[in-house]
Structure formats: structure tokens, C-alpha cells
Amino acid sequence: RSCSQGGSLTSLYQLMITFGIFVASFMNYGLVESDGGWRIAIWVQCIPALALIGVMPLLPRSPHWLVSQGRPDEAREALRMVRSSEAEAEQELEAITQEVERVRSLGAFKWSDLLDPYVKRLLALGVGLQVLQQLVGMNAFMYFGPRIFSEAGHSATLFQTYLQLVNFLSTFLAIFMADSFGRRPLLLGSAAGMMVACLALGFSGSHAATHPGSSAWIVASTFFFVANFSYGWGPMVWVYTAEMFPLRERGYCVATTACSNWVGNFVIAQFTPILFGLLGFRTFYIFAVFSLVALYLSWWLPETKGIMLEDMDSLFRRHLGMQSLTSDSVGKTYGALGGLPG
């Protein structure tokens, strides 16, 4: 992918997920009262599965993988498909080739390589991002939104469908803004918005019995939270974890961070009902604290907008205080931005 479109293209992953969730929620709204509707819903799942099986053989292979397998001509053709000019494709192919040769000179990957001080720090950062993406509470709304809306006096399935529409539409902001505004501004705005929404939910939900207008605040705060997550901490975490790791360890590190995301997902799914039972809407004060942590981490992270994958290693080494920058493109980018944050 192009360094000028990396954030947008990676955010398409999140957009397709939110679209699928919205379609599923819309179908659930139409089928939930139907006799045997659950059977129809399960059969419909076969449609995207079959479509995926059909199109997967048509996808081009990764240029990095092709170069590593000694197939530079095929890598060149793959780059030509997604680059605006022949010169751009050749320039990136040269950078990929140099990076692959550098990695090859280090020898074959071993699991112990993940204990390298630099890789270990990056992996801890990636795992932290993915776990925090869950702990801010997004899937509390995805899994238990109907309960929230029911307690607010609204139709559970109808408002949950509205919520998924907000989730889908808000993700478009990431597509259009990730490579123009940058990743950090989206993360910062997202975390701040989620924190405000959680504080509002905790207060309005806890005082619903004495404040008749609390129901509207609960709905508005829920929608506001999901909108803020969807353009920031939803897609941008995946953008960072796709970019930040060295080539040799990238596949293993990305897989580990994705696994940690599901661990966080499990924690939210298991403990949110317990917290609701014990604390009620005050549960959202806990999510507000995690959103505050997310806000600090968003401020600390380096901006990766416009940086080629081959230059990420230099960028993160400098940010972690492990070596100076050597890449011209990184230097130019941060010269324009006024220096690295934090």
C-alpha cells in the first residue's frame, strides 16, 4: 500500500466490519419476531462466506512476500496495480528489496527474537493498544446495547440497529481523514469523546429515576461514544499495529496483538454483565478511566502519516529512545510537523 493512503486503506478493514455488523443488526430487527427467523439468519451468513471463497484467489500477493521469495518481476507487477506511476512502483520496489535483504542478513526468525529489547517494547505497545481498544468499552455497547436501551425505555432491537448505523457511518471519517489529518489527532479526539460520553452515561444513568430527561441523555451519550470510537480507536489501532513492527517479526507480532484483542474482548463480554449487576450505569465511570488512559497513550504515540513501512523501524526506534533517525522521508515528515510528540 502507498504511504500516502496507508491509513485509509487499512481503515477499510474496520469499515467492512461495521458494515457487516449493521447488516446483521438490520436483519435481526426484521427477523427477531419471525417464526424460525434465526434459521434464516444463519443461512444468510453463507452468502459472504461463499463470496470470500470466490474472490480470495483473485487477490494479488504481497510485494514484500514476492521479493522474499525471489520473484521481483511479480512484485513489480503487483505494485504497478496500486501505484500511480511506474517511477513510484520502482522506487518502492527498490526500498522493499533493500529491506528484505537487510532482514535476510539477520538470519531466520526465531521465537526468541521477540525478546529482543526493541521488539519486546514494540510488542508490549501493540498489545497495550489492542487490549485498551477493548477496555474502553466499545463491545459493552455492541453486546449489551439492547439492555441499555431497554433500561432507558426504548425499543432494544430498533435502537441497537440505529446504533450500528452510527457505527458504520462514523467509520467513513477514518477513511477520509487518516492520511490527511493523521492518526494521532483521530486517536486523541476519539479518546476524549469516549471519555465524555462515558462520564455522561454514568451520571445520567445513575440519576434516571429522579431526572425524567435522563433517557434522552443515555441514548445521545451512547451514540456519541460509538461515533467517537468508530473514527478513532476502532480503525487507528489496526493501522498502528499493521505499520509499527519490523519486517521479519511483523507477521508474528501482528498475530500476537490480534490475539490480545480477543482476550480483551473476552474480558469485556464476561465481566460487563457482572459490573452492570453490581454498579449499574456507574460501570461507565470505569470505562471513562480507560478512555483517559487511551487519551494519554494517543498523545504519546508518534505520528505515522506519510511514513513508508520501510522507514517505520527508524521512527519507532527514535521514539523509544533506541537510535537516531536515518530515513530522509521520516526526517522530512517530522520537520514539517514540528518534531516528534512526547
N, C-alpha and C positions, 0 to 999 in steps of 0.2 A: 504494500500500500504506500501511497505517497505521504511524505511527512507533512504536506500541506492539507491532507484530507484524512489523516490517521484517526483523529478523534471522531469525526463524523462517520467514517466507515465502521469503526468499532462500535459506535453507538447504535448502528443499525441492528446489531445483535439484540440490544435491550429493547429497541422499538418493536422488533418482531415478537419478542416475548410478551410485551404488553399488549400487542395486537391479539395474540393468541389468547391471552387471559380475558381480554374484553369479549372476544367472540364466544369463548366458553361461558362467561358470565351471562351474556345476552341469551345464549341458547338455554342456559339453566333457568333464566327467568321465564322463558316460554314453555319449558318442559316440566318444571318442578311440580306443577299441579296435574300433569297428564298421567294417565294410567300407563305404566311401563315406559315413562319418559327417560328414565335412567338408562334403559337398554339402547334407546336411540342415541343418547349422548355418547355411549361407549362405542357404538358402531361408527359414529361420525369421526371419532378420533383416528380411524383407519385412513381417512382421506389425506390428511397432511403426511401421515407416515408413508403412504404409498407414493405421494408426490416427492418426498425426500429421497426415497429409494430410486426414483426415476431420474432426478436431476444430479445426484451426487457424482455419477460417472462423468458428467459433463464439466465439472469444476476443474479449473487448471491447478496444477501442483504449485506449491510454494517455490519461488525463485531460490530462496535460501536452501531448501532441500535439494532442488535440482543441481545447484552448484556443488553442494556437498557430495552429491552422487556422481560428479564428473560429467554433468550434462549441461554445459554452459549455453549451448545453442537453444535448447528448450527453455532455459531460464530467460534468455533474451526475448524469445517469443512471448513468454508469459508476461514479462514486463512491458512489452510493446502493447499488449492488450489493455493495460491500465494506465499508461503514461501518455502525456500529451505530445511528446516529441521523441524522435529517435535519439537525440542527444541526451535527453533526460534518462531514457532507458539504459543507455550505455554507461552513463555516469553512475547510476545506481548499481548496475551490474558489476562495475569495477569495485565499488565500495563493498558490495556483498562478497565478491571474490577475495578481497583482501581480508575481510573479517573471517571468512571461512578458513582461509589459510592460517590466519593467526590462531584460531581456535584449534585447528588440526595440529598445530605445532605443540599445543599443550598436552596432547595425548587423549586417549579415550576417556569418556565420562565415567566417574565412579561416584557412588552414593556419598562417600566421604568428602567429595568436593563441595557438598552442601554445607560442610562445617568450616569451609574457608571463611575467615573473619568478614570479608566483604560480602560474599554471597549469603552468609548467615544473617547479616544485618538486613540485606535486601529482602530475604525470605521472611524475616520477622516483620518487616514493614508491610509486605504483601499480605501476609496472614492477618496482621492487625487491621488492614484496610477492609479485607473481606469479612472478618468477624464483626467489625464495627458497622459495616453495612447492614448486618442483621440486627445488631443490638440497638440501633436507633429506633427499631420497632416497626419497620415497614410491613413485615409479614404478620404482625399483630393485627394490622388493618386488613390485610389480604385474607387471613384465615378467620378472624373474629369480627370483621366489619358488620356482618348481619346482626350480631349480638349488640354491637354499639348502636346501630341504627334502631334496633328494636327497643332498647332501653331509652332511646331518645324519642320514641313514639312514632317511628316511621316504618314504612314497608321495608323489610330486611332485604329481600331479593331485588326490588326495584332500585333502592338507593345503592346497593352494592354494585349493580350494573352501571349506574351513574358514576360511581367511584372508579370503576375500571375504565370508563371512557375518559375521565380526567387523567388517569394514569397513562393511557395511550397518547392522548393529545399533548400532554406536557412533555413527553419524551422527544417530540419534534424539536423542542428548544435546544436540546443537546446536539441534534443533528446539525442545526444551523449555526450554533454558537461555539461549539467545542474548538473549532480551528480558527475562529475569528477573535473571540473574547479570551479563549484559553481555558485550560482545565481548572486551574485554581480558583478563578472567580466564580465558576459554576459550583464548585465544591463549597466555597465559602458562603455564597448566597443560599445554597441548598441547606447546609447545616444550620445557619441562622434561622431560616424559615421553619425548619423542622422543630427547632427548639422552641420558638414562639408558639407554634401550633400545639406542641405537647403541653406547654405551660397553660395555654388557654383551655385545652381539653381537660387537664387536671382540675383547674379551677371551676369551669362551667359544669363539668360532670359531677363534681363533689357538691355543688350548690344547686343542682337541678330541682330538688324538692322545694326550695324556698325562692327560686328565681324562675318564673314561667318562661322567660325568654332564653333559658339555657339550651333548650332543644335546638334552636337555630344556630347557636354558637357551637354546639357539638358537631353538627353537620358541616358547618363552614370550616371549622378547625380541622376536621378530618380530611376534607377535600384539599385544604391548604397544605396540610402535611404531605399528602400523596403527590400533589403538584410539585412541591419543592424537592421531594426525593427523586421524582421521575426525570428531572433535567440535570440533576447533580450527582448525588451519591448513588443513584441507581446505575447509570451508564459510565460515569467517570472512573469509578473504582475498577471496572473491567478494562477501561482504556489504560490506566496506570499499570495494572498487573500484566497486561499484554505487552507493554513497552519496556518495563524497567529492568528486566533480567538479562544477564549476558547470554549470548547465543548458545553456548554449549550447555548451560544449565536451564535454558528458558523453558523447554517443554516440561521438565520435572518440577520446576518451581511454580509454573502456572497451574499445573495439575494439583500441586500441594495447596496452593492458595484457594483454588476452586473447591477442594475437599473441605478446607476450613470454613468456607462459606456455608456448606451444607451442615457442618457441625453447629454453627451459629443458628442456622435455620431450625435445626432440631431443638436447640435450647429455647428459642422463642416459641415454637409450637407446643413444647411440653410445659413450660413454666408460665406462659401468659395466662392461661385459664386459672392457674393457682393464684397468681398475683391479682387477677380480677376478683376472685373469690375473697381474698384477704383485704385488698386495698380499694377495690372498685376503680373509679376513674383516677384515683391518686396514683395508679400504676403508671400513668403517663408522665408523672414527675421523674420517674426512673429513666424513662426514655429521653426526657429532656436533658438529664445529666449526660447520657451517652451522646446526645446531639452536641452538647457543649464540648465533649472530648473530640468529636468529629470536627467541630469548628476549629479547635486548636491544631489538629493534625492537618487540616486543609490549609491553614496559614503556613505551617512548617514545610509542606511539600514543595519541591522545585517545580517550576512550570516546564512542561514538556512540549508545548505547542511549537510546531515548526522544526523539531529536532528529529533527525533521521535515526532509525533504530540502531545503526552502526555507531552513533555518537552518544547513545544513552549511557553507555558504560562510563565514559568520561564525566558526563553530567552528574550521575549519582555518586561516583567516587569523590568528586569535589564536594558535593553537598553533604556527604557523610564524613568529610574531612580526611579522606584517604589518599588523594592525589590531586594535582592541579589539572585544570582543563588543558587538553591538547587539540581539541577539534575547533577548526576555524568557524564552522557553522554554529556550534554551541556558543562560542565567544561572541559572534555577531548577534545572535539572538538575544543574549543577556546583556550585551552592550546597549541594544535598543530598549530593553525592558528596564534598564537602570540597575542591573545586578541581581544576584540570586537572593530570594527571600530567606529570612531566618539566618 
